[in-house]
Amino acid sequence: MRVPAWMRENTKVQIATRVAIAAALGMAALVSAEAMIRARLSDSIVNIPLRFYARPVVLERGADLDRDRVESSLQRMGYEKVTSNEVQIGQYKVDSRQLIIGRRAFRISDQLDPGGLVRIRVGYGDRISDIRTNDGLRINSVALEPEVVRSVHEQSYEDRIPISLENTPRHLLDAVIAIEDQRFFNHNGLDPRRVLGATLANVRARRIVQGASTITQQLAKNLYLSPKRSLSRKLREVAMARMLELRYEKRKILESYLNEVYLGQEGALAIHGVGRASQFFFGKDVSQLTIAESAMLAGIIRGPSLYSPFRNPDAAKARRNLVLDRMLALDLITDQQHQSARDMPLGLRTKGRLARSGRYFVDYVVDQLTSGIVRGAKQRGHSVFTTLDMELQLSAERAVRDGLAELERYYPRLTSDSSPLQAALVALDPRTGDILAMVGGRDYGRSQFNRAVLAHRQPGSSFKPIVALAALTHGNQDRSDGEQVFTLATILEDKPLSVQTPAGPWEPDNYDGRFRGPVTLREAIEGSLNVPFARLGMAVGPDKIVATAGALGIRNDLNPVLSLALGSSEVTPLELTAAYNVIAAGGYRATLNSILGVLDRDGRLVGRQDRDGEQVFDPAEAYLITSALRGAVERGTGSSLRSLGFRGPVAAKSGTTNNFRDAWFIGYTPTLTVGVWVGFDDARRMGISGSRAALPIFGQLLVDARGTYGDEEFPVPYGLEVVNVERETGLLGGPGCRGETEVFLRGTAPETSCSAGRWTTRRYYSGDLSLSNTPIAPLLRELERRETRSFH
């Protein structure tokens, strides 16, 4: 049967239309595929995580050597302790007189520190007397390689350090090509000879014993395709390999392959690229690899798990030697190089402990970067140097873990699987405002909520130093304005109090339900007495307290009500610790800082936080609070701190809310401020005070960080005087009445004697050093030293 002409013409039109549509779709697919290839290949070259570093350990001539800290840091980074005088790279030796470190090279962004041997001589009192390089050059300081706290990737858990072919040794390129794709520079993405050879080998063995994929095909598969084997995936792999060869030159494809190839696993992080792998396996930069090490990396490519030298050293060595044999057969190395490399041990670095610390802190830093505090810094491949002190961070996490476990052991009722007891800890440097350690909870894996920064809780009695500061700076410079002048010797009544408020009567009570009658402001702080502080808050006024808290850096909205004096408004642990940090710094409020600097891939500084601050209180005013808080440790609610082993100077205050839901302990030395909070996320009652729940965590960290006797004494500012006063009346001590030593702002001490008549002798220091165990003793010694210096 003949088909009519009109039908034949219609069929031709349909076929032509279909062909045109298919061609258009094919062209669109090609354009789309090419665009994807460009984007993914470019992305693979710069697909580097944002890397966060702890502050490096710096050893300086003239400084004290903390051997435990240095050794701990070296061991975490995988350095091996040796006894031989021949210290190699990645090793260290320590004795009573010197420390020798074989510093490994490390790369930060595109900048390389070549490392090398350094000798640190130690003199009297463990003070560093001399630092020299291996060639005898004397230097003033040396930094250990910084510890990586965390690598943050936007899309995956991949870790890599990018390399360029210019900085890659030739023998590494030869090793990879020899074992993976001998005709790489001669084919166009597909190697027919290799396909035929692999097919015959697999048919003979009746299993897959040889692969046929070229380096270009492997790169295409790694970048764009799933690892699942299928005919359609293989066809796409071949097509994309051809596109890569058409679009890019061979050297760019090889460089991308070396940056992309998977070479192992470090915990949850996948090791991609020879740059990161050379550090992971050998502890050195890729530019420093030997022929044997290059051969081993090339051999791992086929099976990172099977040929892992950490897991299967024998298989890894056999595979390395196979690569060396191939290199010799292709005349890429000499007979001597071949034999020497085969005789070499694997030379693996000692595996360090994978960093699991500081994860709450890194989350905080990421938020700082995202918020724009450091502009232009949240970019892939950037290196973020943080203020984190890794040794202190580890001690903080250990103190929180041990402290909570001890509480649950003594108080089983606190144990809960659904909502466990939590804690937060912040450690700051009062001199700089640097955040040295941060713990946001007991288990980051279970809860990423950062309680140190985000939990708003009532501070209770730990807020009282702020109230006292508001009082002690309130009109105390001028007696003529009629306002009451408050001092640490001011008498406050500790007796029942009832005040009518819009919410009903307010009747504060002391924690033990007792009333002590007249007490001094110092005694009220040391004993954490609520009723005297309620009276003090009423006299000062809630608005003044709010203003003082704001000057200390508390930005949370505080409710200006009478109960504010007892810590009824909410703050975060970071806020309250930062407020104490201002007092520790003598009234200087430094900007809280978590980032030392951010470097881009080229090693350029692209961001840092401003290091500014403001003197918000007179140092003498801040010292009054320090003196009172030292008394709280010696005689008051913080006295059990001494039983934990710390004997050095410290000022601290406990805090407990009136319903026992929140427990605090916050304090400081001249160089460290630490705040601890303990409680439940659902704010249920603990029934334990801050001195019982939070103080042991504080104490353990303090001993770990500053030793038994601390580091230095609190500096004594000018503008103070010390006089004897009668505690019961607050008047000057005199004949016939008992006086106790107290510190005052100059011009604010009482002028009337407790005895008959006027007491006219003003004493700006005391020669009585029998009070050596009191908080006043250091001040007495300093004032006497000044008086003697002035006399001479």
Residue pairs with C-beta under 8 A, 6 or more apart in sequence:
3 11
33 239
33 240
33 243
34 243
34 247
36 224
37 223
37 224
37 240
37 243
37 244
37 247
38 247
40 223
40 224
41 223
41 244
41 248
41 256
44 223
44 256
44 259
44 260
45 162
45 255
45 256
45 259
46 162
46 380
46 381
46 601
47 158
47 160
47 380
48 160
48 161
48 162
48 380
48 381
48 601
49 151
49 152
49 153
49 158
49 159
49 160
49 380
49 381
50 151
50 152
50 153
50 366
50 378
50 379
50 380
50 381
50 382
50 384
51 148
51 150
51 151
51 152
51 382
51 383
51 384
52 148
52 149
52 150
52 151
52 152
52 362
52 365
52 384
52 386
53 108
53 146
53 147
53 148
53 149
53 383
53 384
53 385
53 386
54 146
54 147
54 149
54 358
54 386
54 388
54 389
54 390
54 393
55 146
55 385
55 386
55 387
55 388
55 389
55 390
55 596
56 143
56 144
56 145
56 146
56 147
57 69
57 70
57 73
57 143
57 144
58 141
58 142
58 143
58 144
59 65
59 70
59 120
59 128
59 131
59 141
59 142
59 143
59 144
60 128
60 131
60 140
60 141
61 128
61 129
61 130
61 131
61 140
61 141
62 127
62 128
63 127
63 128
64 125
64 126
64 127
64 128
65 99
65 120
65 122
65 126
65 127
65 128
67 94
67 99
67 126
69 391
70 94
70 99
70 144
71 81
71 92
71 94
72 391
72 394
73 144
73 147
73 390
73 391
74 81
74 92
74 101
74 144
75 81
75 352
75 353
76 147
76 352
76 353
76 355
76 390
77 144
77 145
77 147
77 352
78 90
78 283
78 349
78 350
78 351
78 352
79 90
79 91
79 92
79 101
79 102
79 104
79 350
79 352
80 90
80 91
80 92
80 350
81 91
81 92
81 93
81 94
82 88
82 91
82 92
82 93
83 93
84 93
85 93
87 93
87 100
87 101
87 102
87 117
88 102
89 102
89 103
89 104
89 115
89 116
89 117
89 283
89 284
90 102
90 104
90 283
90 284
90 349
90 350
91 102
92 99
92 100
92 101
92 102
93 99
93 100
94 100
96 122
97 121
97 122
98 119
98 120
98 121
98 122
99 119
99 120
99 122
100 117
100 118
100 119
100 120
101 117
101 118
101 120
101 144
102 115
102 116
102 117
103 113
103 115
103 116
103 117
103 118
103 142
103 144
103 145
104 115
104 145
104 283
104 284
104 349
105 112
105 113
105 114
105 115
105 284
105 285
105 288
106 112
106 113
106 115
106 145
106 146
106 279
106 285
107 113
107 161
107 275
107 279
107 285
108 146
108 383
108 599
108 603
109 381
109 382
109 383
109 599
109 600
109 601
109 602
109 603
110 162
110 601
110 602
110 603
111 599
111 603
112 285
112 287
113 145
114 285
115 145
115 284
116 133
116 134
117 133
117 134
118 131
118 132
118 133
118 134
118 139
118 142
119 130
119 131
119 132
119 133
119 134
120 128
120 130
120 131
120 142
121 128
121 129
121 130
121 131
121 132
122 128
122 129
123 129
130 138
131 138
131 139
131 140
131 141
131 142
132 138
132 139
133 139
146 385
147 355
147 390
148 355
149 355
149 357
149 358
149 361
149 362
149 386
149 388
149 390
150 355
150 358
150 359
150 362
151 159
151 269
152 362
152 366
153 159
153 380
154 380
156 270
157 268
157 269
157 270
158 269
158 270
158 272
159 266
159 269
159 270
159 271
159 272
159 276
160 259
160 271
160 272
160 273
160 275
160 276
161 273
161 275
161 276
161 279
161 286
162 259
162 273
162 275
162 381
162 601
163 255
163 258
163 259
163 273
163 274
163 275
163 286
164 255
165 173
165 251
165 254
165 255
165 258
167 286
167 287
168 258
168 274
168 286
168 287
169 286
169 287
169 289
169 294
171 289
171 291
171 294
171 327
171 332
171 333
172 274
172 286
172 289
172 294
172 297
172 298
173 254
173 258
174 294
174 327
174 330
174 332
174 333
175 291
175 294
175 295
175 297
175 298
175 299
175 323
175 327
175 332
176 215
176 254
176 257
176 258
176 297
176 298
176 301
177 184
177 185
177 215
177 254
178 298
178 323
178 326
178 327
178 330
178 332
179 298
179 299
179 301
179 302
179 322
179 323
179 326
180 215
180 218
180 298
180 301
180 302
181 191
181 194
181 214
181 215
182 326
182 330
183 191
183 193
183 194
184 214
184 215
184 216
184 250
184 254
185 250
187 214
188 242
188 245
189 214
189 216
189 217
189 238
189 241
189 242
189 244
189 245
190 214
190 217
190 238
190 241
190 242
191 212
191 214
194 212
194 214
195 212
197 210
197 212
198 210
198 211
198 212
199 212
201 209
201 210
202 208
202 209
202 210
211 302
213 221
213 237
214 241
215 253
215 254
215 257
216 241
216 244
216 245
216 253
216 257
217 237
217 238
217 241
218 257
218 261
219 241
219 244
219 253
219 256
219 257
219 260
220 237
220 240
220 241
220 244
221 227
221 233
221 237
222 257
222 260
222 261
222 262
223 260
224 236
224 240
225 233
225 236
225 237
225 240
226 233
244 253
245 253
248 256
258 273
258 274
258 275
259 272
259 273
259 274
259 275
260 272
260 273
261 272
261 273
261 274
261 301
262 270
262 271
262 272
262 304
263 271
263 272
263 273
263 274
263 276
263 277
263 280
263 297
263 300
263 301
263 304
264 270
264 271
264 277
264 280
264 281
264 300
264 304
264 305
264 308
265 271
265 304
265 305
266 280
266 354
267 354
271 277
271 280
271 304
274 286
274 297
275 285
275 286
277 297
277 300
278 284
278 285
278 286
278 288
278 289
278 293
278 297
279 285
281 293
281 296
281 297
281 309
281 310
281 348
281 349
282 289
282 293
282 347
282 348
282 349
283 349
284 349
289 297
290 341
290 344
290 347
291 324
291 327
291 333
291 337
291 340
291 341
292 320
292 324
292 340
292 341
292 342
292 344
292 347
293 347
295 320
295 321
295 323
295 324
295 327
295 341
296 309
296 316
296 317
296 319
296 320
296 323
296 346
298 323
299 307
299 316
299 319
299 320
299 322
299 323
300 307
300 308
300 309
300 316
300 319
302 319
305 311
306 312
306 315
307 315
307 316
307 319
308 316
309 316
309 317
309 346
309 348
310 348
310 351
313 346
316 346
317 346
320 346
321 342
324 333
324 338
324 341
324 342
325 338
327 333
327 338
328 335
328 338
333 341
355 390
357 390
357 393
357 394
357 397
358 388
358 390
358 393
358 437
358 438
359 444
359 448
360 438
360 439
360 440
360 441
360 444
360 448
360 450
360 452
361 386
361 388
361 393
361 435
361 437
361 438
361 594
362 386
363 440
363 448
363 450
364 435
364 438
364 440
364 450
364 452
364 453
364 594
365 384
365 386
365 594
365 595
366 378
368 374
368 594
368 595
368 609
369 377
369 378
369 384
369 595
369 598
370 378
373 595
373 609
374 595
374 598
374 607
374 608
374 609
375 607
376 606
376 607
377 384
377 595
377 598
377 606
377 607
379 600
379 606
381 600
381 601
382 598
382 599
382 600
382 601
382 606
383 598
383 599
384 595
384 598
385 595
385 596
385 597
385 598
385 599
386 594
386 595
386 596
387 429
387 434
387 435
387 436
387 593
387 594
387 595
387 596
388 435
388 436
388 437
388 438
388 594
389 427
389 436
389 437
392 427
392 436
392 437
392 701
392 704
392 705
393 436
393 437
393 438
393 439
395 437
395 700
395 701
395 704
395 705
396 425
396 427
396 437
396 438
396 439
396 701
397 439
398 700
398 704
399 425
399 697
399 698
399 700
399 701
399 704
400 423
400 425
400 439
400 442
400 697
401 442
402 697
402 700
403 423
403 678
403 693
403 694
403 696
403 697
403 700
404 421
404 422
404 423
404 442
404 678
404 697
406 696
407 414
407 421
407 678
407 688
407 693
408 414
408 415
408 421
411 688
414 421
414 686
414 688
415 421
416 680
419 680
419 681
419 682
419 684
420 442
420 443
421 442
421 678
421 679
421 680
421 686
422 441
422 442
422 447
422 451
422 678
422 679
422 680
422 681
423 439
423 441
423 442
423 451
423 676
423 677
423 678
423 679
423 694
423 697
424 439
424 440
424 441
424 450
424 451
424 452
424 455
424 573
424 676
424 677
425 437
425 438
425 439
425 452
425 573
425 674
425 675
425 676
425 677
425 697
425 701
426 435
426 437
426 438
426 439
426 452
426 573
426 574
426 577
426 578
426 674
426 675
427 435
427 436
427 437
427 438
427 672
427 673
427 674
427 701
427 705
428 434
428 435
428 436
428 577
428 578
428 581
428 592
428 672
428 673
428 674
429 436
429 671
429 672
429 673
430 581
430 582
430 584
430 585
430 590
430 668
430 670
430 671
430 672
430 673
431 585
431 590
431 671
432 590
432 593
432 611
433 578
433 581
433 590
433 591
433 592
433 593
433 611
433 613
434 593
434 594
435 592
435 593
435 594
436 672
438 450
438 452
438 453
438 574
439 452
440 448
440 449
440 450
440 451
440 452
440 453
440 454
441 447
441 449
441 450
441 451
449 455
449 681
451 573
451 677
451 681
452 572
452 573
452 574
452 677
453 572
453 573
453 574
454 572
455 572
455 573
455 677
455 681
456 556
456 570
456 571
456 572
457 570
457 571
457 572
457 573
457 657
457 661
457 662
457 677
457 679
457 683
458 567
458 568
458 569
458 570
458 571
458 657
458 661
458 662
459 567
459 570
459 571
459 576
459 655
459 657
459 662
459 664
460 566
460 567
460 655
460 656
460 657
460 658
460 662
460 664
460 690
461 528
461 530
461 566
461 567
461 637
461 653
461 654
461 655
461 656
461 664
461 690
462 567
462 576
462 653
462 654
462 655
462 664
462 665
462 666
462 690
463 564
463 565
463 566
463 567
463 571
463 576
463 655
464 524
464 525
464 528
464 533
464 565
464 566
464 567
464 653
465 525
465 580
465 583
465 625
465 628
465 629
465 653
466 545
466 548
466 549
466 552
466 554
466 579
467 533
467 536
467 537
467 540
467 545
467 548
467 565
468 521
468 525
468 536
468 624
468 625
468 628
469 548
469 552
469 583
469 617
469 621
469 622
469 624
469 625
470 540
470 544
470 545
470 547
470 548
471 486
471 490
471 521
471 536
471 539
471 540
472 486
472 487
472 488
472 521
472 621
472 624
472 625
472 745
473 548
473 617
473 618
473 621
474 483
474 486
474 540
474 544
475 481
475 483
475 484
475 485
476 485
476 486
476 487
476 745
476 748
477 745
477 747
479 485
484 539
485 748
486 521
486 536
486 539
486 540
487 521
487 730
487 742
487 744
487 745
487 748
487 749
487 750
488 520
488 521
488 522
488 624
488 627
488 628
488 742
488 743
488 744
489 520
489 521
489 522
489 725
489 727
489 730
489 742
489 744
489 749
489 750
490 520
490 521
490 730
491 518
491 519
491 520
491 729
491 730
492 518
492 519
492 520
492 521
492 524
492 532
492 533
492 535
492 536
493 517
493 518
493 531
493 532
493 535
494 510
494 515
494 516
494 517
494 518
494 519
494 524
494 529
494 531
494 532
495 515
495 517
495 531
496 507
496 515
496 531
497 507
497 508
497 531
497 534
497 535
498 505
498 506
498 507
499 505
499 506
499 507
499 538
499 562
500 506
501 561
501 562
506 534
506 562
506 563
508 530
508 531
508 534
508 563
508 566
509 530
509 531
510 529
510 530
510 531
511 528
511 530
511 656
511 689
515 531
516 527
516 529
518 728
519 527
519 529
519 532
520 727
520 730
520 742
521 532
521 536
521 628
522 628
522 631
522 742
523 529
523 727
524 532
524 533
524 536
525 628
525 629
525 631
525 632
525 636
525 653
526 628
526 631
526 632
526 635
526 636
526 637
527 636
527 637
528 632
528 636
528 637
528 653
528 654
530 566
530 658
533 565
533 566
534 562
534 563
534 565
534 566
536 565
537 545
537 562
537 564
537 565
537 566
538 562
538 565
540 565
542 560
542 561
542 562
542 564
542 565
543 560
545 558
545 560
545 564
545 565
546 558
546 560
546 564
549 558
549 579
551 582
551 589
551 616
551 617
552 578
552 579
552 582
552 583
552 589
552 616
553 575
553 578
553 579
553 582
553 589
553 592
554 571
554 575
554 576
554 578
554 579
555 575
556 569
556 570
556 571
556 572
556 575
557 569
558 564
558 569
558 571
559 568
559 569
561 568
566 658
567 655
567 657
573 675
573 676
573 677
574 592
574 675
576 664
576 666
576 675
577 666
577 673
577 674
577 675
578 592
580 666
580 667
580 668
580 673
580 675
581 590
581 668
581 673
582 588
582 589
582 616
582 617
582 622
583 617
583 622
583 625
583 626
583 651
583 668
584 626
584 651
584 668
584 669
584 670
584 673
585 622
586 619
586 622
586 623
586 715
586 717
587 615
587 616
587 617
587 618
587 619
587 621
587 622
588 613
588 614
588 615
588 616
588 619
589 613
589 614
589 615
589 616
590 611
590 612
590 613
591 609
591 610
591 611
591 612
591 613
593 609
593 611
594 609
595 607
595 608
595 609
596 608
597 605
597 607
597 608
598 605
598 606
598 607
598 608
599 605
599 606
600 606
618 717
618 719
619 717
619 718
619 719
620 717
620 718
620 719
620 720
620 745
620 746
621 745
622 717
623 714
623 716
623 717
623 720
623 743
623 779
624 743
624 745
625 651
626 651
626 714
627 651
627 743
627 775
627 776
627 779
628 775
629 638
629 651
629 652
629 653
629 667
630 649
630 650
630 651
630 714
630 775
631 774
631 775
632 638
632 639
632 651
632 652
632 653
632 654
633 639
633 641
633 642
633 650
633 651
633 652
633 667
634 642
634 773
634 774
634 775
637 653
637 654
637 689
637 690
637 691
638 652
638 653
638 654
638 665
638 667
638 691
638 695
640 691
640 695
641 650
641 652
641 667
641 695
641 698
641 699
641 702
644 695
644 696
644 699
644 700
644 703
645 699
645 703
645 708
646 699
646 702
646 703
646 706
646 708
646 710
647 708
647 709
647 710
648 669
648 706
648 707
648 708
648 709
648 710
648 711
649 669
649 670
649 710
649 712
649 713
649 714
649 778
650 667
650 668
650 669
650 702
650 710
651 667
651 668
651 714
652 665
652 666
652 667
652 668
652 698
653 665
653 666
653 667
654 663
654 664
654 665
654 689
654 690
654 691
654 694
654 695
655 662
655 663
655 664
655 665
655 666
655 690
655 694
656 662
656 663
656 664
656 689
656 690
656 691
659 685
660 685
660 686
660 687
660 688
660 689
661 679
661 680
661 683
661 684
661 685
661 686
662 677
662 678
662 679
662 683
663 677
663 678
663 679
663 686
663 688
663 689
663 690
663 692
663 693
663 694
664 675
664 676
664 677
664 678
664 690
664 694
665 675
665 676
665 690
665 691
665 694
665 695
665 697
665 698
666 673
666 674
666 675
666 676
666 698
667 673
667 674
667 698
667 702
668 674
669 702
669 706
669 710
669 711
669 712
670 711
670 712
670 713
670 714
670 715
671 706
671 711
671 712
672 702
672 705
672 706
674 698
674 701
674 702
676 694
676 695
676 697
676 698
677 694
678 686
678 688
678 690
678 693
678 694
678 697
679 686
680 686
686 693
713 778
714 778
716 778
716 779
716 782
716 783
719 745
719 746
720 743
720 744
720 745
720 746
720 779
720 783
721 743
721 744
721 745
721 746
721 749
721 762
721 763
721 764
721 783
722 741
722 742
722 743
722 744
722 763
722 764
722 765
722 766
722 776
722 779
722 780
722 783
723 732
723 733
723 741
723 742
723 744
723 749
723 750
723 762
723 763
724 732
724 733
724 739
724 740
724 741
724 742
724 763
724 766
725 731
725 732
725 733
725 739
725 740
725 742
725 749
725 750
726 732
726 733
726 737
726 738
726 739
726 740
726 754
727 738
727 740
729 754
730 750
731 737
731 750
731 752
731 753
731 754
732 739
732 749
732 750
732 751
732 752
732 753
732 754
732 759
733 739
733 740
733 753
733 754
733 759
734 753
734 754
734 755
734 759
735 755
736 754
736 755
736 756
737 753
737 754
737 755
739 754
741 766
741 768
741 771
741 774
741 776
741 780
742 749
742 776
743 776
743 779
746 764
749 762
751 758
752 758
752 759
753 759
764 783
764 787
765 780
765 783
765 784
765 786
765 787
766 780
766 783
766 784
767 784
768 780
769 777
769 780
769 781
771 777
771 780
